[in-house]
Amino acid sequence: MNGIDLLTTTRAFRRRLDLTRPVDRRDLLDCLDIAVHAPSGTNRQPWRFVVIQEPAVKARIAEYYRKGFGAYLSARAPRPDQLADLASGRYLADHLHEIPALVVVCSLGRPPADPSPLRGASYYGSIYPAVWNFLLALHDRGLGATMTTAHLAYEREIAELLGIPFDEVAQVAMLPVAHLRPGPTAAAPRRIPAAELTSWDRWTL
């Protein structure tokens, strides 16, 4: 897959995840090796990863995830164009415990409690590029995932379950990783052309 194809066909994979095929630890480490080449503020490289493949632990995390996802759904009234994505999200929540590997992405230090735009952007801007690198690397190998955050409603409980030092390390995302079942590889749909989203020299949108 060339670079442009990889960038335009990597998406949030949920229903296409193969729940029956194990993911090799070597493949996960190879993709994480690409993740850690992402840029970070002052090159501090704050990322840490916890990979969960133990069925009992995945089941516990899935319980927290479903509660967090349920609270998210009950707090919003989706637009008609969002219904398909929400149905896909429900599918993932229902089957999360069956996903071959869950990768919890962590960042050293806690997020700013009352962040200024600068501090908040610096904190998350130093970790999310690694998540994107990981997603690209997975897709290039026929694997897939999606970045999820619903479990963060129970971050402290999951930190205790996994032995993560809550006061020193923040969880910022979880990626359910699996091989992809056959499906389309076209560019992601519903993208507004950049020309309609871009101003030159001053805001005109």
N, C-alpha and C positions, 0 to 999 in steps of 0.2 A: 504494500500500500504506500503510495507516495504521500508526501507531507500534506498537500492540499486535500487529498481524499481522506486522510486520517483526521484532519482538523474538521472537515465538514460532515463526516459521518459518525463521529463519536457523539453519543447522546446518552440520555438517562435510560438505561436498559433495566426493565423490570420483568415484564411478561416473557421475554425471550431468554431469561436465565434458565439454564438447564439444572434442574434440582436433583438430578440423578447421577451426574458425573463428577467425581472428586476433582478438586483443583490441587495440583502439585505444589508443594512448598517451594520448590526451586523456581517455578514460574512466578509465584508471589514475590519472592525475594528479588528476582530479576526486574520485575516491574517497580518494586520499591526502590531499587538501585537507581532507576530512572527518575522516580519521584524526588529523590534527594538532590538531584541536579537543578532543582528549581531555585530561583533567586529568593533572597530574604533580606530584610533590612539589616544593614551593617554586616551582612553575611553571618548572622547569628545561628542560622540553621536550627530553628527551635523544634522541628518535627520529631515526634516519636510515634511508634505504631504498635498496636496490640492486635495480633491476628488470632481469631477465635475459630477453632474447628471442632472443639469438643461439643457433642450434641447437647449435653445437659446444660452447659453454660450458654449455648446459643438459645436454648429454650427459655432460660431465665431472661436473657436480654430481649428476646422477642416479646415476652409478656410486658416488659416496660415499654417497649416500642409501640405496641398496640394501644396501650393506655395513652401514651403521648400523642399518637396519631389520632386517636378517637377524640381527644380534647381539642386538637387542632381542627378537626372537621366540624365539631359542634360549635366552634367559635366563628364560623364564617358562612357566608351565603355565596356559593360559587356561581360564576357566570356560566351560561350555557356552553361556551367554548372551552370551559375548564373541566367539564364532566368526564370526558374520556381520560384525562390525566389523573383525576381523582379516583376513577375506577381502577386505573393501573396502580395507583398508590395503595388502594385497599388490597389489591391482589398481593402486592409485596408484603404488606403488613400481615396478611393471613398466612403467608408462606415463608416468612423470614427465618423461622427456625429450621427450614429445610435447605436454605442456601448453603453451599459447601463451605464458604469462608466468609466471616465478617471481619472487616478491617476497621478498627477504631483508630482514627487519626487524632493525635494529641499534640499540644503545643506547650512548651515549658513556660511556666508562669501563668498567673490567672489573667483573664481579660480585664482591662481597666473597669473599675466599678462604675464610674461616671465618666465615660470616655469623651474627650474632645474629639472632633472629627479627625484630627491628626493622630492621636493616640490609638483610636479605634481602627483607623485605616492601616496604621503601621502594624498593629497586632495581627489582624486577620490577613492583611496583605502579605505577611511573611509566612503564612501557612497554606492558604488556599492555592497558590500556584503549584505546590507539591501535590495537592489533591488532583489538580488538572493533569499534571504530568503522569500521575498514576493511572488516571482514566485513559489517557492516550496510549500508554504502554500496554494496558490490558487489552484495549481494542485491537491494537496491532498484532496481538497474539491470539486473537479469536476468543478472548475473554471479555466480560462486560461487567458493569456495575452502575450504580447511581449514587450520588452524594445525598445522604439522608441526615436529618438532624432531630427527628421526633424523639429519639431516645434521650436527648439532652434535658427534657423535662424531668428526667430521673438521673441526672448526671452523677449526683452524689451516691445514689444506690448502686449504680453500675461501677463507679470508681471503687467502691468497697468490694463488690463482687470480683473485680479484676485485679485488685491490689494496687490501683493507681493512687498516688498520693494527691488527694483532692486539692489541698491548699497550695500545692506546688506545680501541678500539671492540670491543664484544662483539656477536656475532650472537645473537639470542634466539628467532627463529622464521623459518620460511620458509613462504610461502603460494603454492601453485600456483593460478593464476587462469585462469579460462576462462568463456566463455558457458555457460549451463546448457541442457542438452537438456530437452525437455518431460518433466514428471514431476509428482508430487504436491506440493502446497504446504501440506499440513496441518501443524499444530503438531508439534513434535518428539515422537517416541514415548517411552515408558518413563520418564516423569517422575513421581517420587513427589510427591504433593500437599504443598505447603508446610506445611499443618497437621500433617502427620505428622513433620515435620522441625524444628519450632519449639517452643522452650520459652519460658515467660514468667517472668521474674524470677529463675529459677534453672534449672540443667540438670536435665531430667527424661527425657531420651531414653535 
